[in-house]
Amino acid sequence: MPTLSIVIPAYNEGRTIQLILNKVKAVSLRDQIAKEVIIVNDCSKDNTEEAIQAYIAANPQLNIQYYRHEVNQGKGAALHTGIQKATGDFVIVQDADLEYDPNEYNILLQPILDGFADVVYGSRFMGGNPHRILFFWHSIGNKMLTFLSNMFTNLNLTDMETCYKLFRREIIQGIQLKEKRFGFEPEVTAKVSRIPKIRIYEMGISYYGRTYEEGKKIGWKDGFRAVWCILKYNFFSK
């Protein structure tokens, strides 16, 4: 039976981690695909640990693999751990907040299962799904980063910075990833784009964005880091 590995990096997400796990549990994947949930707690300072352990104890039927970093290393480092522990046929990244909807896994799986794609990005900027209206400059920043990335990768993505990236497992595990914080998106995009004959697709997804008061973590400094990573992994560190 094919399996989807769902990698969830978590840092101070005690308030929402059980809610997102409920959504993951409720999803019925097409073609009888099984779920492997891989949670990596990046040394949270709140009750994330207790919330995860309580959820695992209460839901033994859900295949959850739990790992904890002893020191905080960053979202990228948590993703590295989760990706390397994955055993499924496919791997998807799922944030621990509620900005992305696990009900849309089947949308992202479609191009791969139909034999067209090796990698699928979920775009917040295409399609007719719900999108929360939030920050103008944040959206402009996302589009500028995507434009800059596309210039160097020669891809025509609409949303390079999206959380929802779905890979065939052998592809993502075959990439040596280095960025430990929020540089994962431009790094993985640059490195995937150089794989010979790679087939990358995009599908429109919903986006239920958080405000900073609601727990959003990424800021303008991360945008500058993303620009550096686009340059670094397309020119200086291929």
TIKOLRO-438282 format. One line per field, with one value per residue: residue in one letter; x, y, z of N, C-alpha, C in turn. Coordinates in steps of 0.05 Angstrom, whole numbers. Layout:
REM TIKOLRO-438282
rest: (a / ...)
n.px: (X / ...)
n.py: (Y / ...)
n.pz: (Z / ...)
ca.px: (X / ...)
ca.py: (Y / ...)
ca.pz: (Z / ...)
c.px: (X / ...)
c.py: (Y / ...)
c.pz: (Z / ...)
This chain:
REM TIKOLRO-438282
rest: (m / p / t / l / s / i / v / i / p / a / y / n / e / g / r / t / i / q / l / i / l / n / k / v / k / a / v / s / l / r / d / q / i / a / k / e / v / i / i / v / n / d / c / s / k / d / n / t / e / e / a / i / q / a / y / i / a / a / n / p / q / l / n / i / q / y / y / r / h / e / v / n / q / g / k / g / a / a / l / h / t / g / i / q / k / a / t / g / d / f / v / i / v / q / d / a / d / l / e / y / d / p / n / e / y / n / i / l / l / q / p / i / l / d / g / f / a / d / v / v / y / g / s / r / f / m / g / g / n / p / h / r / i / l / f / f / w / h / s / i / g / n / k / m / l / t / f / l / s / n / m / f / t / n / l / n / l / t / d / m / e / t / c / y / k / l / f / r / r / e / i / i / q / g / i / q / l / k / e / k / r / f / g / f / e / p / e / v / t / a / k / v / s / r / i / p / k / i / r / i / y / e / m / g / i / s / y / y / g / r / t / y / e / e / g / k / k / i / g / w / k / d / g / f / r / a / v / w / c / i / l / k / y / n / f / f / s / k)
n.px: (17 / 13 / 44 / 37 / 82 / 77 / 107 / 116 / 141 / 150 / 146 / 135 / 78 / 37 / -16 / -43 / -27 / -54 / -102 / -87 / -69 / -116 / -142 / -108 / -114 / -168 / -169 / -184 / -147 / -138 / -140 / -130 / -86 / -39 / -24 / 34 / 53 / 100 / 127 / 167 / 192 / 220 / 250 / 212 / 186 / 138 / 77 / 80 / 106 / 78 / 26 / 31 / 48 / 3 / -34 / -15 / -21 / -76 / -92 / -78 / -86 / -69 / -12 / 40 / 103 / 149 / 196 / 246 / 284 / 340 / 361 / 341 / 339 / 318 / 267 / 281 / 320 / 288 / 256 / 294 / 307 / 256 / 246 / 288 / 274 / 229 / 190 / 153 / 121 / 113 / 127 / 104 / 105 / 79 / 57 / 51 / 13 / -51 / -55 / -54 / -92 / -102 / -141 / -133 / -92 / -103 / -111 / -59 / -34 / -54 / -29 / 19 / 1 / -27 / 14 / 43 / 76 / 135 / 145 / 104 / 79 / 39 / 1 / -14 / -32 / -62 / -120 / -188 / -196 / -208 / -176 / -146 / -148 / -94 / -33 / -8 / 46 / 72 / 52 / 70 / 124 / 129 / 116 / 157 / 202 / 190 / 191 / 245 / 271 / 251 / 275 / 328 / 323 / 295 / 243 / 170 / 141 / 86 / 87 / 136 / 149 / 112 / 86 / 65 / 93 / 102 / 134 / 163 / 190 / 243 / 266 / 267 / 296 / 344 / 368 / 417 / 407 / 417 / 401 / 380 / 341 / 293 / 307 / 296 / 257 / 274 / 323 / 311 / 280 / 316 / 352 / 320 / 304 / 349 / 352 / 359 / 310 / 267 / 200 / 158 / 100 / 45 / -10 / -71 / -85 / -119 / -113 / -106 / -86 / -45 / -44 / 9 / -2 / -31 / 6 / 41 / 106 / 146 / 185 / 209 / 265 / 273 / 258 / 300 / 340 / 320 / 328 / 384 / 392 / 370 / 406 / 453 / 445 / 435 / 479 / 528 / 535 / 523)
n.py: (-24 / 44 / 101 / 164 / 208 / 255 / 311 / 348 / 404 / 433 / 488 / 518 / 510 / 493 / 509 / 498 / 449 / 400 / 410 / 413 / 362 / 333 / 348 / 326 / 272 / 264 / 266 / 231 / 196 / 190 / 130 / 93 / 108 / 106 / 140 / 169 / 203 / 250 / 283 / 337 / 365 / 426 / 438 / 465 / 518 / 522 / 486 / 448 / 397 / 367 / 369 / 341 / 289 / 275 / 273 / 231 / 188 / 186 / 173 / 121 / 94 / 125 / 132 / 158 / 186 / 210 / 262 / 298 / 357 / 373 / 423 / 487 / 492 / 512 / 519 / 496 / 458 / 424 / 405 / 378 / 335 / 309 / 296 / 260 / 218 / 198 / 146 / 137 / 133 / 182 / 250 / 304 / 372 / 399 / 453 / 467 / 502 / 531 / 549 / 523 / 474 / 407 / 377 / 384 / 352 / 312 / 340 / 358 / 309 / 289 / 302 / 272 / 219 / 210 / 204 / 246 / 282 / 295 / 328 / 371 / 435 / 473 / 526 / 590 / 631 / 620 / 592 / 580 / 576 / 590 / 648 / 681 / 751 / 791 / 817 / 868 / 882 / 836 / 799 / 821 / 816 / 760 / 749 / 776 / 748 / 698 / 713 / 728 / 680 / 648 / 672 / 653 / 597 / 584 / 568 / 573 / 585 / 605 / 611 / 604 / 605 / 575 / 533 / 482 / 432 / 376 / 315 / 261 / 210 / 191 / 232 / 279 / 260 / 251 / 299 / 342 / 380 / 444 / 492 / 516 / 547 / 592 / 587 / 543 / 539 / 570 / 544 / 488 / 493 / 514 / 471 / 427 / 444 / 435 / 381 / 330 / 324 / 331 / 335 / 385 / 409 / 454 / 466 / 499 / 522 / 531 / 585 / 602 / 649 / 671 / 725 / 765 / 770 / 725 / 686 / 682 / 674 / 687 / 741 / 806 / 802 / 749 / 750 / 777 / 739 / 699 / 721 / 722 / 666 / 650 / 672 / 647 / 590 / 586 / 606 / 609 / 562 / 510)
n.pz: (0 / -19 / 14 / 46 / 73 / 123 / 141 / 198 / 223 / 288 / 330 / 389 / 384 / 415 / 422 / 374 / 353 / 364 / 338 / 283 / 276 / 284 / 237 / 198 / 212 / 198 / 143 / 84 / 42 / -29 / -70 / -31 / -1 / 52 / 115 / 143 / 197 / 215 / 266 / 286 / 340 / 352 / 400 / 432 / 475 / 500 / 515 / 475 / 472 / 512 / 491 / 443 / 461 / 490 / 450 / 418 / 454 / 458 / 407 / 382 / 335 / 293 / 253 / 281 / 283 / 328 / 341 / 376 / 380 / 419 / 426 / 401 / 332 / 285 / 233 / 184 / 198 / 229 / 188 / 158 / 192 / 195 / 141 / 129 / 162 / 139 / 110 / 72 / 5 / -16 / 3 / 42 / 64 / 123 / 159 / 229 / 245 / 229 / 177 / 128 / 93 / 107 / 80 / 27 / 8 / -29 / -76 / -87 / -92 / -140 / -193 / -188 / -177 / -224 / -259 / -280 / -252 / -211 / -169 / -132 / -123 / -78 / -95 / -68 / -97 / -141 / -173 / -148 / -93 / -22 / 5 / 57 / 68 / 81 / 93 / 53 / 38 / 53 / 16 / -31 / -22 / -22 / -76 / -102 / -85 / -108 / -162 / -168 / -155 / -197 / -241 / -238 / -234 / -279 / -277 / -277 / -230 / -187 / -133 / -97 / -43 / -16 / 36 / 25 / -6 / -45 / -53 / -90 / -50 / -58 / -87 / -54 / -11 / -35 / -41 / -16 / 38 / 69 / 94 / 156 / 178 / 156 / 103 / 73 / 31 / -17 / -24 / -31 / -77 / -115 / -118 / -132 / -183 / -214 / -223 / -270 / -321 / -286 / -264 / -250 / -219 / -207 / -162 / -147 / -81 / -17 / 32 / 97 / 127 / 184 / 231 / 261 / 315 / 322 / 319 / 275 / 249 / 211 / 185 / 161 / 162 / 150 / 97 / 73 / 82 / 50 / -1 / -2 / 0 / -49 / -85 / -66 / -73 / -126 / -151 / -120 / -90 / -114)
ca.px: (0 / 30 / 42 / 44 / 95 / 69 / 128 / 106 / 159 / 134 / 160 / 115 / 52 / 19 / -44 / -55 / -17 / -75 / -122 / -78 / -68 / -143 / -148 / -92 / -127 / -194 / -167 / -185 / -130 / -147 / -126 / -124 / -59 / -37 / -11 / 55 / 56 / 126 / 128 / 193 / 190 / 246 / 256 / 192 / 187 / 111 / 67 / 79 / 113 / 56 / 3 / 37 / 48 / -25 / -49 / -6 / -33 / -105 / -98 / -58 / -91 / -55 / 16 / 55 / 131 / 155 / 224 / 250 / 311 / 347 / 365 / 327 / 357 / 304 / 247 / 295 / 332 / 266 / 248 / 315 / 302 / 231 / 249 / 306 / 261 / 205 / 191 / 131 / 127 / 112 / 132 / 93 / 110 / 55 / 62 / 36 / -9 / -76 / -56 / -58 / -114 / -96 / -161 / -124 / -71 / -111 / -107 / -31 / -26 / -65 / -10 / 38 / -13 / -34 / 38 / 54 / 94 / 152 / 144 / 80 / 77 / 12 / 2 / -34 / -38 / -76 / -143 / -211 / -200 / -208 / -150 / -150 / -135 / -78 / -13 / 0 / 75 / 80 / 45 / 89 / 150 / 128 / 116 / 184 / 220 / 184 / 201 / 275 / 277 / 245 / 296 / 352 / 317 / 281 / 216 / 150 / 124 / 72 / 89 / 159 / 151 / 90 / 92 / 57 / 110 / 99 / 156 / 169 / 209 / 271 / 276 / 274 / 318 / 368 / 379 / 431 / 396 / 435 / 389 / 368 / 319 / 272 / 318 / 289 / 241 / 291 / 344 / 300 / 271 / 340 / 364 / 301 / 304 / 372 / 351 / 352 / 283 / 248 / 173 / 147 / 73 / 32 / -38 / -82 / -94 / -130 / -94 / -119 / -62 / -46 / -31 / 31 / -14 / -41 / 29 / 58 / 134 / 165 / 186 / 225 / 293 / 272 / 257 / 328 / 354 / 311 / 342 / 411 / 392 / 365 / 432 / 473 / 440 / 435 / 505 / 553 / 536 / 506)
ca.py: (0 / 68 / 117 / 192 / 218 / 283 / 321 / 371 / 418 / 447 / 504 / 533 / 507 / 478 / 517 / 489 / 423 / 379 / 417 / 406 / 333 / 324 / 352 / 305 / 246 / 263 / 265 / 205 / 199 / 174 / 106 / 79 / 115 / 107 / 164 / 168 / 230 / 254 / 309 / 344 / 387 / 439 / 448 / 486 / 528 / 521 / 460 / 432 / 369 / 354 / 366 / 319 / 264 / 269 / 265 / 204 / 168 / 185 / 165 / 100 / 84 / 142 / 126 / 182 / 184 / 236 / 267 / 324 / 369 / 381 / 452 / 499 / 494 / 525 / 504 / 480 / 435 / 405 / 391 / 358 / 311 / 295 / 285 / 237 / 196 / 190 / 120 / 135 / 136 / 211 / 267 / 331 / 389 / 410 / 470 / 459 / 521 / 525 / 565 / 505 / 454 / 380 / 366 / 389 / 333 / 297 / 358 / 358 / 282 / 282 / 301 / 250 / 193 / 207 / 198 / 270 / 298 / 284 / 347 / 388 / 458 / 484 / 555 / 607 / 653 / 611 / 576 / 593 / 568 / 613 / 660 / 703 / 776 / 801 / 838 / 876 / 881 / 808 / 785 / 832 / 803 / 732 / 749 / 785 / 725 / 678 / 723 / 726 / 651 / 638 / 683 / 637 / 569 / 582 / 557 / 593 / 581 / 629 / 612 / 589 / 605 / 560 / 510 / 456 / 420 / 347 / 303 / 232 / 209 / 188 / 257 / 298 / 248 / 251 / 326 / 350 / 406 / 457 / 514 / 507 / 564 / 596 / 586 / 517 / 542 / 576 / 524 / 464 / 499 / 515 / 444 / 410 / 453 / 425 / 352 / 325 / 314 / 334 / 345 / 401 / 419 / 471 / 464 / 520 / 514 / 551 / 597 / 614 / 661 / 681 / 751 / 761 / 766 / 697 / 668 / 681 / 677 / 697 / 770 / 818 / 791 / 723 / 757 / 783 / 714 / 684 / 732 / 711 / 638 / 648 / 677 / 627 / 563 / 586 / 615 / 605 / 537 / 492)
ca.pz: (0 / -19 / 39 / 46 / 97 / 128 / 159 / 212 / 242 / 308 / 350 / 404 / 371 / 433 / 419 / 349 / 343 / 364 / 318 / 257 / 276 / 279 / 208 / 184 / 217 / 185 / 114 / 70 / 18 / -52 / -77 / -6 / 8 / 81 / 125 / 163 / 208 / 227 / 280 / 297 / 359 / 351 / 427 / 440 / 502 / 511 / 521 / 451 / 479 / 527 / 473 / 424 / 475 / 497 / 426 / 410 / 472 / 453 / 379 / 375 / 308 / 274 / 253 / 287 / 292 / 342 / 346 / 390 / 381 / 446 / 425 / 379 / 309 / 264 / 218 / 163 / 212 / 236 / 163 / 151 / 209 / 187 / 114 / 130 / 177 / 124 / 96 / 53 / -23 / -22 / 27 / 41 / 87 / 135 / 182 / 253 / 249 / 214 / 152 / 105 / 98 / 98 / 61 / -1 / 1 / -53 / -98 / -92 / -101 / -166 / -215 / -184 / -181 / -252 / -274 / -294 / -236 / -190 / -148 / -135 / -105 / -75 / -98 / -55 / -115 / -165 / -167 / -137 / -65 / -3 / 13 / 75 / 60 / 103 / 91 / 25 / 33 / 55 / -9 / -51 / -17 / -32 / -105 / -111 / -81 / -128 / -188 / -167 / -157 / -224 / -259 / -237 / -238 / -304 / -273 / -277 / -207 / -177 / -104 / -88 / -14 / -4 / 54 / 13 / -27 / -44 / -68 / -88 / -28 / -66 / -97 / -33 / 6 / -51 / -41 / 9 / 46 / 88 / 108 / 181 / 186 / 136 / 75 / 61 / 7 / -40 / -27 / -43 / -104 / -132 / -121 / -148 / -211 / -229 / -227 / -298 / -329 / -264 / -272 / -228 / -224 / -187 / -159 / -129 / -54 / 1 / 50 / 120 / 140 / 211 / 237 / 280 / 341 / 323 / 320 / 251 / 257 / 191 / 183 / 140 / 163 / 136 / 69 / 64 / 82 / 27 / -24 / -1 / -7 / -78 / -98 / -57 / -83 / -155 / -162 / -105 / -76 / -129)
c.px: (18 / 24 / 51 / 56 / 89 / 88 / 118 / 127 / 142 / 152 / 140 / 88 / 33 / -10 / -58 / -47 / -38 / -96 / -113 / -76 / -96 / -151 / -133 / -106 / -152 / -192 / -168 / -170 / -140 / -129 / -116 / -95 / -59 / -22 / 11 / 60 / 83 / 127 / 156 / 190 / 218 / 251 / 238 / 194 / 159 / 103 / 65 / 85 / 90 / 32 / 7 / 35 / 19 / -40 / -41 / -19 / -62 / -112 / -78 / -62 / -77 / -25 / 32 / 83 / 139 / 184 / 226 / 279 / 316 / 354 / 350 / 346 / 344 / 286 / 261 / 307 / 311 / 257 / 268 / 311 / 278 / 234 / 266 / 293 / 237 / 210 / 170 / 140 / 129 / 116 / 119 / 100 / 84 / 62 / 43 / 14 / -32 / -78 / -61 / -76 / -106 / -117 / -153 / -100 / -78 / -107 / -77 / -21 / -34 / -45 / 11 / 25 / -22 / -10 / 51 / 76 / 112 / 151 / 119 / 81 / 48 / 13 / -21 / -44 / -51 / -100 / -165 / -216 / -198 / -179 / -156 / -135 / -120 / -59 / -5 / 29 / 85 / 75 / 64 / 116 / 151 / 130 / 144 / 204 / 215 / 195 / 232 / 284 / 273 / 265 / 320 / 347 / 305 / 254 / 196 / 130 / 109 / 76 / 111 / 160 / 129 / 101 / 87 / 74 / 109 / 120 / 153 / 192 / 238 / 283 / 285 / 296 / 344 / 381 / 393 / 423 / 413 / 421 / 374 / 344 / 299 / 283 / 311 / 276 / 258 / 313 / 333 / 291 / 294 / 351 / 346 / 302 / 327 / 372 / 343 / 325 / 263 / 222 / 160 / 120 / 65 / 2 / -48 / -92 / -106 / -107 / -108 / -97 / -67 / -34 / -8 / 21 / -24 / -19 / 46 / 87 / 152 / 163 / 204 / 254 / 294 / 271 / 284 / 344 / 346 / 324 / 370 / 412 / 387 / 391 / 452 / 469 / 436 / 461 / 529 / 556 / 517 / 511)
c.py: (25 / 85 / 145 / 199 / 248 / 294 / 348 / 382 / 434 / 463 / 523 / 534 / 491 / 484 / 504 / 461 / 401 / 385 / 409 / 375 / 321 / 327 / 331 / 278 / 242 / 260 / 236 / 208 / 180 / 150 / 90 / 84 / 118 / 133 / 157 / 197 / 232 / 281 / 313 / 369 / 401 / 454 / 471 / 493 / 528 / 492 / 442 / 402 / 355 / 349 / 344 / 292 / 256 / 260 / 237 / 183 / 164 / 175 / 144 / 89 / 100 / 137 / 152 / 175 / 211 / 238 / 295 / 333 / 379 / 410 / 462 / 503 / 509 / 507 / 485 / 455 / 414 / 390 / 371 / 332 / 295 / 282 / 259 / 213 / 185 / 163 / 117 / 138 / 166 / 226 / 294 / 345 / 401 / 427 / 462 / 479 / 513 / 540 / 548 / 482 / 426 / 367 / 368 / 371 / 319 / 314 / 357 / 330 / 276 / 281 / 278 / 223 / 188 / 204 / 222 / 284 / 282 / 302 / 365 / 410 / 467 / 514 / 570 / 629 / 644 / 594 / 592 / 586 / 592 / 622 / 683 / 728 / 788 / 823 / 843 / 871 / 852 / 793 / 795 / 819 / 775 / 731 / 758 / 762 / 703 / 687 / 721 / 697 / 641 / 648 / 664 / 607 / 563 / 566 / 580 / 589 / 607 / 632 / 594 / 586 / 589 / 538 / 484 / 449 / 390 / 335 / 273 / 230 / 207 / 214 / 275 / 286 / 247 / 278 / 332 / 378 / 417 / 478 / 505 / 524 / 568 / 597 / 560 / 521 / 549 / 556 / 499 / 469 / 501 / 487 / 425 / 418 / 442 / 395 / 346 / 313 / 315 / 345 / 359 / 412 / 437 / 466 / 486 / 508 / 537 / 562 / 612 / 627 / 671 / 709 / 745 / 758 / 737 / 677 / 666 / 689 / 690 / 727 / 780 / 808 / 765 / 728 / 762 / 757 / 697 / 694 / 722 / 682 / 633 / 652 / 655 / 601 / 562 / 593 / 605 / 577 / 516 / 463)
c.pz: (0 / 6 / 34 / 73 / 100 / 149 / 171 / 231 / 262 / 327 / 363 / 391 / 389 / 430 / 395 / 341 / 343 / 343 / 290 / 255 / 272 / 249 / 191 / 187 / 201 / 155 / 104 / 44 / -4 / -56 / -53 / 4 / 39 / 89 / 146 / 172 / 223 / 239 / 291 / 314 / 361 / 378 / 434 / 469 / 515 / 517 / 496 / 457 / 492 / 508 / 453 / 437 / 482 / 473 / 416 / 427 / 466 / 425 / 370 / 347 / 286 / 276 / 256 / 297 / 304 / 348 / 359 / 388 / 409 / 448 / 400 / 355 / 285 / 248 / 198 / 175 / 220 / 211 / 155 / 166 / 199 / 160 / 114 / 144 / 161 / 110 / 75 / 24 / -31 / 5 / 22 / 67 / 97 / 159 / 205 / 259 / 232 / 188 / 127 / 112 / 88 / 80 / 32 / -9 / -25 / -78 / -107 / -102 / -130 / -188 / -213 / -189 / -209 / -270 / -288 / -279 / -218 / -165 / -153 / -114 / -103 / -75 / -84 / -74 / -141 / -156 / -153 / -108 / -47 / 4 / 32 / 66 / 84 / 94 / 62 / 20 / 36 / 29 / -31 / -48 / -27 / -63 / -116 / -108 / -102 / -155 / -189 / -170 / -185 / -245 / -261 / -242 / -265 / -301 / -275 / -254 / -200 / -147 / -94 / -58 / 0 / 15 / 40 / -11 / -23 / -63 / -69 / -68 / -37 / -77 / -74 / -15 / -9 / -52 / -15 / 16 / 69 / 105 / 133 / 190 / 164 / 107 / 61 / 34 / -18 / -45 / -41 / -72 / -123 / -138 / -137 / -177 / -227 / -233 / -256 / -302 / -306 / -274 / -248 / -236 / -201 / -186 / -141 / -103 / -39 / 19 / 72 / 137 / 168 / 212 / 256 / 308 / 344 / 322 / 295 / 259 / 237 / 188 / 161 / 139 / 148 / 106 / 58 / 63 / 58 / 2 / -25 / -10 / -37 / -93 / -92 / -72 / -113 / -167 / -147 / -93 / -89 / -121)
